[in-house]
Amino acid sequence: MSERSKYLEPVTRENAAVVLVDHQVGLLSGVRDIPVAELKHNVAALARAATALDIPLVVTTTAADSMWGPTAPELVEALPAGQKIIDRSSVNAWHDGRVREAVEATGRRKLIFAGVSLEVCAALPAYAATAAGYDAYVAVDASGTFSPAKREAGLARMQQAGVILSDYATLIVEALGDNAAPEAGAVYAALDMPFAVLVGQIAAAHRS
């Protein structure tokens, strides 16, 4: 696939997988570029909405029993029943064979990454996936880091590397594809976007 067609080919429920990296309580405590409550809301919404579309999830932590602590409980609650969380030691999640195998097992070529920190936990595996021939996306508002400077540098380097930047709701709505799909209500409920809730309330009022 050419670089141009990579950017133009849509994300769908059939070609995408979501990779969530290191949304752990210790790392979240240092996030300064986005309110932590908003970040936790966004990544949990991404997980729930992906599940509503049967988009597979790969979830990983690093040093969960020592340095960085467990996955945020809000995200754990949002994961589908039986979802495995792969704990590893490598800085770059892609360097862990179990993570790569889990991605390969999905059979999907478009990978939506989110992580804490943005410029390491999301970006490094996104670079590696791009080098391996995948189309890597990063949901920037489901990721966070420790200073505005780190965020700016991370975003710039990802763009230089050909990683596609977006937000969690846009990627999921693109994958939904049709607001008449039977899953649409569940997807928008999972996304939990305040303006979308308001639009739904207005529409309900007009129907009554």
URCOR-V655541 format. One record per residue. RES is the residue in one small letter. SS is DSSP state (a for helix, b for strand, c for the rest). PSI is psi in degrees with one decimal (NA if undefined). D_LAST is the distance of its C-alpha to the last C-alpha in Angstrom with 2 decimals. Layout:
<<RES | SS | PSI | D_LAST> <RES | SS | PSI | D_LAST>>
This chain:
<<m | c | 133.1 | 49.10> <s | c | 161.3 | 49.92> <e | a | -39.9 | 48.82> <r | a | -47.6 | 46.72> <s | a | -27.4 | 44.88> <k | a | -42.0 | 44.29> <y | a | -25.9 | 42.20> <l | a | -25.5 | 40.33> <e | c | 129.5 | 39.61> <p | c | 153.8 | 36.03> <v | c | 131.8 | 35.24> <t | c | 167.4 | 33.68> <r | c | -19.9 | 32.91> <e | c | -23.3 | 36.09> <n | c | -0.7 | 38.49> <a | b | 151.6 | 37.58> <a | b | 155.7 | 38.56> <v | b | 131.0 | 38.00> <v | b | 114.7 | 41.07> <l | b | 122.5 | 40.65> <v | b | 113.3 | 43.91> <d | c | 42.3 | 45.03> <h | c | 70.6 | 41.95> <q | b | 151.6 | 44.27> <v | a | -36.9 | 44.33> <g | a | -41.7 | 47.71> <l | a | -40.1 | 46.84> <l | a | -29.9 | 43.46> <s | c | -19.9 | 45.39> <g | c | -2.7 | 47.11> <v | c | 132.0 | 44.16> <r | c | -3.8 | 44.20> <d | c | -8.9 | 42.38> <i | c | 141.1 | 38.81> <p | c | 133.1 | 37.51> <v | a | -39.1 | 38.18> <a | a | -39.3 | 34.86> <e | a | -42.6 | 33.10> <l | a | -46.8 | 35.50> <k | a | -40.4 | 34.93> <h | a | -46.5 | 31.15> <n | a | -41.9 | 31.54> <v | a | -35.8 | 34.00> <a | a | -40.0 | 32.12> <a | a | -41.0 | 28.94> <l | a | -45.1 | 31.16> <a | a | -44.4 | 32.56> <r | a | -43.5 | 29.28> <a | a | -39.6 | 27.73> <a | a | -42.1 | 31.00> <t | a | -38.8 | 31.03> <a | a | -26.9 | 27.54> <l | c | 6.8 | 29.07> <d | c | 31.5 | 32.33> <i | c | 124.1 | 34.24> <p | c | 149.7 | 37.40> <l | b | 140.9 | 38.40> <v | b | 124.4 | 41.92> <v | b | 133.2 | 42.34> <t | b | 152.0 | 45.63> <t | b | 167.7 | 47.31> <t | b | 131.2 | 50.77> <a | c | 48.2 | 53.08> <a | c | -27.6 | 50.32> <d | c | 1.3 | 52.95> <s | c | -87.0 | 54.89> <m | c | -49.0 | 54.09> <w | c | -5.6 | 50.32> <g | c | -179.8 | 48.82> <p | c | 168.9 | 45.99> <t | b | 142.4 | 42.72> <a | c | 133.1 | 40.09> <p | a | -30.6 | 38.34> <e | a | -37.3 | 34.88> <l | a | -42.4 | 35.82> <v | a | -43.0 | 37.49> <e | a | -30.8 | 34.36> <a | a | -15.9 | 32.38> <l | c | 150.0 | 34.97> <p | c | 153.7 | 34.65> <a | c | 134.3 | 36.69> <g | c | 2.5 | 40.32> <q | c | 126.4 | 40.21> <k | c | 138.1 | 43.79> <i | b | 119.3 | 44.67> <i | b | 116.3 | 47.97> <d | b | 137.0 | 50.22> <r | b | 176.9 | 52.94> <s | c | -20.3 | 55.67> <s | c | 143.1 | 55.50> <v | c | -48.7 | 54.11> <n | c | 116.1 | 52.64> <a | a | -31.2 | 50.35> <w | a | -21.1 | 51.34> <h | a | -5.5 | 54.91> <d | c | 122.3 | 54.03> <g | a | -32.6 | 54.55> <r | a | -35.7 | 51.93> <v | a | -47.2 | 49.23> <r | a | -42.2 | 50.38> <e | a | -38.4 | 50.56> <a | a | -39.2 | 47.01> <v | a | -47.1 | 45.83> <e | a | -35.7 | 47.94> <a | a | -22.2 | 46.60> <t | a | -26.8 | 43.07> <g | c | 12.2 | 44.41> <r | c | 148.2 | 42.24> <r | c | -12.0 | 43.74> <k | b | 116.7 | 41.13> <l | b | 122.6 | 41.27> <i | b | 109.9 | 38.83> <f | b | 147.5 | 40.85> <a | b | 145.4 | 39.93> <g | b | 164.4 | 42.48> <v | b | 109.3 | 44.15> <s | c | 158.1 | 46.13> <l | a | -50.6 | 44.68> <e | a | -9.6 | 48.08> <v | a | -64.5 | 49.73> <c | a | -33.0 | 47.46> <a | a | -45.3 | 44.94> <a | a | -45.4 | 47.32> <l | a | -47.7 | 50.45> <p | a | -27.7 | 48.96> <a | a | -41.4 | 46.96> <y | a | -47.0 | 50.31> <a | a | -39.4 | 51.92> <a | a | -39.9 | 49.17> <t | a | -44.5 | 49.42> <a | a | -28.5 | 53.18> <a | c | 1.4 | 52.69> <g | c | 3.0 | 50.69> <y | c | 161.0 | 47.11> <d | b | 113.4 | 44.44> <a | b | 129.1 | 43.74> <y | b | 149.8 | 40.66> <v | b | 125.1 | 40.22> <a | b | 98.9 | 36.90> <v | a | -27.9 | 38.25> <d | a | 1.0 | 35.52> <a | a | 16.0 | 35.96> <s | c | 159.9 | 39.66> <g | b | 163.0 | 41.67> <t | c | -170.2 | 45.22> <f | c | -2.6 | 47.64> <s | c | 156.2 | 47.98> <p | a | -36.7 | 46.61> <a | a | -42.5 | 49.89> <k | a | -38.1 | 49.51> <r | a | -48.5 | 45.99> <e | a | -43.8 | 47.21> <a | a | -40.9 | 50.23> <g | a | -43.4 | 48.27> <l | a | -42.5 | 45.75> <a | a | -44.8 | 48.65> <r | a | -38.2 | 50.64> <m | a | -42.5 | 47.76> <q | a | -39.3 | 47.19> <q | a | -31.6 | 50.94> <a | c | -2.6 | 50.88> <g | c | 14.7 | 48.15> <v | c | 138.6 | 45.43> <i | b | 124.2 | 41.95> <l | b | 138.0 | 39.99> <s | b | -165.5 | 36.22> <d | c | 163.5 | 33.55> <y | a | -40.8 | 31.92> <a | a | -40.9 | 28.36> <t | a | -43.8 | 29.63> <l | a | -40.6 | 31.89> <i | a | -42.0 | 29.26> <v | a | -37.9 | 26.69> <e | a | -42.6 | 29.63> <a | a | -34.4 | 30.43> <l | a | -50.5 | 26.89> <g | c | -35.7 | 27.31> <d | c | 120.3 | 24.11> <n | c | -9.3 | 20.52> <a | c | -2.3 | 19.85> <a | c | 145.0 | 22.40> <p | c | -22.8 | 21.45> <e | c | -5.3 | 22.73> <a | a | -44.3 | 20.66> <g | a | -45.1 | 18.17> <a | a | -36.7 | 21.21> <v | a | -49.1 | 23.16> <y | a | -36.0 | 20.83> <a | a | -40.4 | 20.42> <a | a | -39.3 | 24.22> <l | a | -32.4 | 24.80> <d | c | 50.9 | 23.00> <m | c | 121.8 | 22.90> <p | a | -40.0 | 21.31> <f | a | -33.8 | 20.14> <a | a | -36.2 | 18.49> <v | a | -42.7 | 16.63> <l | a | -44.0 | 15.45> <v | a | -42.4 | 14.44> <g | a | -38.7 | 12.41> <q | a | -39.6 | 10.65> <i | a | -44.2 | 10.08> <a | a | -40.9 | 8.87> <a | a | -38.2 | 6.33> <a | a | -39.4 | 5.26> <h | a | -29.5 | 5.52> <r | a | -24.2 | 3.81> <s | c | NA | 0.00>>
